[in-house]
């Protein structure tokens, strides 16, 4: 009977939590597992009555006049009352939901695109926080003919 190398056993035990952290959250909705009830309510309010469209790689700057931080994973960009762009970040951005830190977007050109970086800066100390990465921008529009 073959014996397990002690070093290999230690590596397997140490790697177990890392492998477990990669497991799916158990929901088909991106970012939904991480939402608190208040965050879910904010997201539902902004997307109510709107239908998702085809994801876009880039969002032109003139299309986003209001940024809403839903959670550490989800940003919304409002472009008037009938159109909202949802961005599920590539990974969690710790502290984003606090809405007190300044978002500094590293942008190339006149659009913010999937894969572009931004980081948070503490408003009072000026200390730079985590670097975060944008995902795709999904437009949510009110259906044509829907006045409400």
C-alpha positions as CSV (number, residue, x, y, z in Angstrom):
1,X,0.0,0.0,0.0
2,X,1.4,3.4,-1.0
3,X,2.0,6.0,1.7
4,X,1.0,9.6,1.2
5,X,4.1,11.9,1.2
6,X,3.8,14.1,4.4
7,X,4.6,17.3,2.4
8,X,1.9,16.5,-0.1
9,X,-0.6,15.9,2.7
10,X,0.2,19.3,4.2
11,X,-0.3,21.0,0.8
12,X,-3.6,19.2,0.2
13,X,-4.9,20.3,3.6
14,X,-3.7,23.9,3.0
15,X,-5.2,24.1,-0.4
16,X,-8.7,22.9,0.7
17,X,-10.0,26.3,1.8
18,X,-8.8,27.9,-1.5
19,X,-10.6,25.3,-3.6
20,X,-13.8,25.7,-1.5
21,X,-13.7,29.5,-1.9
22,X,-14.0,29.0,-5.7
23,X,-17.3,27.1,-5.4
24,X,-20.4,28.8,-7.0
25,X,-22.6,30.8,-4.6
26,X,-25.7,28.7,-5.6
27,X,-27.6,31.3,-7.5
28,X,-27.9,32.0,-11.2
29,X,-28.2,35.8,-10.7
30,X,-24.7,37.4,-10.8
31,X,-23.9,39.1,-7.5
32,X,-27.2,38.1,-5.9
33,X,-25.8,35.9,-3.1
34,X,-23.8,38.8,-1.7
35,X,-26.7,41.3,-1.5
36,X,-28.2,42.4,1.9
37,X,-32.0,42.9,1.9
38,X,-31.4,46.7,1.7
39,X,-29.1,46.3,-1.3
40,X,-31.5,43.9,-3.0
41,X,-34.3,46.5,-2.5
42,X,-32.1,49.2,-4.0
43,X,-31.3,47.0,-7.0
44,X,-35.0,46.0,-7.5
45,X,-36.1,49.6,-7.3
46,X,-33.7,50.8,-10.0
47,X,-34.4,47.9,-12.4
48,X,-38.2,47.6,-11.8
49,X,-40.2,47.5,-15.0
50,X,-37.0,47.4,-17.1
51,X,-35.9,44.6,-19.4
52,X,-32.3,43.6,-19.8
53,X,-30.7,44.0,-23.2
54,X,-27.6,42.6,-24.9
55,X,-24.4,43.2,-22.8
56,X,-22.1,45.9,-24.0
57,X,-18.3,45.9,-23.7
58,X,-18.0,49.7,-23.3
59,X,-20.2,52.5,-21.9
60,X,-19.6,55.9,-23.5
61,X,-19.2,58.6,-20.8
62,X,-22.1,60.7,-22.0
63,X,-24.4,57.7,-21.3
64,X,-23.8,57.7,-17.5
65,X,-24.8,60.7,-15.5
66,X,-25.5,59.0,-12.2
67,X,-23.5,56.1,-10.5
68,X,-25.3,54.0,-7.9
69,X,-23.2,51.6,-5.7
70,X,-25.5,48.7,-5.0
71,X,-22.9,46.4,-3.4
72,X,-19.3,45.5,-3.4
73,X,-20.0,43.6,-6.7
74,X,-22.6,45.7,-8.5
75,X,-22.6,49.2,-9.9
76,X,-25.5,50.8,-11.8
77,X,-25.2,53.8,-14.2
78,X,-28.5,55.7,-14.7
79,X,-29.0,57.4,-18.0
80,X,-32.3,59.1,-17.5
81,X,-35.5,57.5,-16.1
82,X,-35.9,54.8,-18.7
83,X,-32.4,53.4,-19.0
84,X,-30.0,51.9,-16.4
85,X,-26.7,50.0,-17.1
86,X,-25.8,47.3,-14.7
87,X,-22.2,46.3,-14.2
88,X,-21.3,43.2,-12.3
89,X,-17.6,43.6,-11.4
90,X,-15.1,40.9,-12.4
91,X,-14.7,40.2,-8.6
92,X,-15.7,41.8,-5.3
93,X,-14.4,45.3,-4.6
94,X,-14.2,45.5,-0.8
95,X,-15.6,48.8,0.5
96,X,-17.4,49.9,-2.7
97,X,-20.9,49.6,-1.1
98,X,-20.0,52.0,1.7
99,X,-20.3,54.8,-0.8
100,X,-17.9,57.0,1.2
101,X,-14.7,56.3,-0.7
102,X,-13.9,58.1,-4.0
103,X,-13.9,56.0,-7.1
104,X,-10.9,56.8,-9.3
105,X,-11.5,55.3,-12.8
106,X,-8.5,54.6,-15.0
107,X,-9.9,55.3,-18.4
108,X,-8.5,55.2,-21.9
109,X,-10.5,57.2,-24.3
110,X,-14.1,58.4,-24.0
111,X,-15.6,55.2,-22.7
112,X,-15.4,53.0,-19.7
113,X,-15.0,49.4,-20.8
114,X,-15.1,45.9,-19.5
115,X,-11.7,45.1,-18.0
116,X,-10.9,48.7,-17.2
117,X,-9.6,49.3,-13.7
118,X,-10.7,51.7,-10.9
119,X,-9.6,52.0,-7.4
120,X,-11.1,53.5,-4.2
121,X,-9.5,56.3,-2.2
122,X,-10.4,57.0,1.4
123,X,-12.1,60.4,1.4
124,X,-10.5,61.6,4.7
125,X,-7.0,60.0,4.7
126,X,-6.4,59.9,0.9
127,X,-5.2,56.3,1.3
128,X,-5.7,54.2,-1.8
129,X,-7.9,51.1,-1.4
130,X,-8.5,48.1,-3.5
131,X,-8.1,48.0,-7.3
132,X,-11.3,46.8,-9.0
133,X,-12.2,45.6,-12.5
134,X,-15.4,46.5,-14.5
135,X,-17.4,43.7,-16.1
136,X,-19.9,43.9,-19.0
137,X,-22.4,46.7,-19.0
138,X,-26.0,45.4,-19.4
139,X,-28.6,47.9,-20.4
140,X,-32.0,47.7,-18.7
141,X,-34.7,49.6,-20.5
142,X,-38.4,50.2,-20.1
143,X,-40.3,48.4,-22.8
144,X,-41.5,50.5,-25.7
145,X,-44.9,52.0,-25.1
146,X,-44.5,51.7,-21.3
147,X,-45.2,55.2,-19.9
148,X,-45.1,54.1,-16.3
